[in-house]
Amino acid sequence: MADKEVTQIEMMKIIGLFRKEGFTGEYDSFQRVSGTDREFFVVMSNEQGIKALFRASLMLNAVELQHVLDDKHTFVTKDADAS
């Protein structure tokens, strides 16, 4: 499940959750939480370029801030895993 790509429909539902909660900014990446097909990690940046990692649950209709990302924290993608 976790290796399955996030679909456009899922992305739109996730963005809807963020908007409902009043979040604004740019969505940098979406990744499925391991072991589930209804929860996602989302990296989002604000107008000042500060990035944060969120956990979005379509099952609970909730968004939780996990932590703010800095130069020492990165969001791992498949391409980075391959190298």
N, C-alpha and C positions, 0 to 999 in steps of 0.2 A: 504493500500500500504506500509506504513512505517514498518509494522510488518512482511512483506514478506522478506525472506532471500535473500541476495545478491547472485546471481548465479555465477558459474564459468566463464561463458561467460562475464558477466558484470564486474567481477574482472579483467579479461584479458583486456577488453577495458579500464578500469580505469588505470591499470598499463601502458598500451600503452600511455595514456595521460600524465602520470607522466614522462615516458621516453622521450616522444616528447619534454617536457618542460625541460629536462635535470636533473630531480631529480633522485637521487640514494639513496638507503637505504633499510631497511626492512619494509615491510607492516605488521603492527601489527593487525589492524582490519578495517573492512568495515561495514558501516551501512547506510541504506537508510535514506535520509532526509524526514521528515514527510510531507505528502501531495504530494509527487512526486515519480515517479518511474524512473526518469532519472538523479537524483542528489544524491550524496552520501557524507557521512563524512568518511574520511580515517585518521587513526592514523599511522604515519610513524616515524621510528627512523633512525638516521644517525649513522655513524661509532663510534661516541663518546657516543652513547646511549641517545642523546637528542631527545625527542619525540615532534612531532608537529601535530596539528589537521589541516587537509585540507578539503576543500569542492571541490569535483570534479563533473563537469557537463558534462554528455554525450550529452546533448542537445546543449550546447554551445561549446563543445570541449575545456573546460577550467579547470584549477586547480587554486584554491585560498588558500593561507595560512590564516587560521583563527587565531591561536595563538600557541605559544610554551607551551607545557604541563610541569608542574613541579610536585612536590610531592602533592601540594594542588589541582591539576586538574586531574581528572580521566575521562575515557571514560566509560560511563555506558553501561552495557550489560544486556541482558534479565535475566541472572542468578543473577546478583546483584539486579535487580528489584524484584525478587521473594523472596528474604530474608528479 
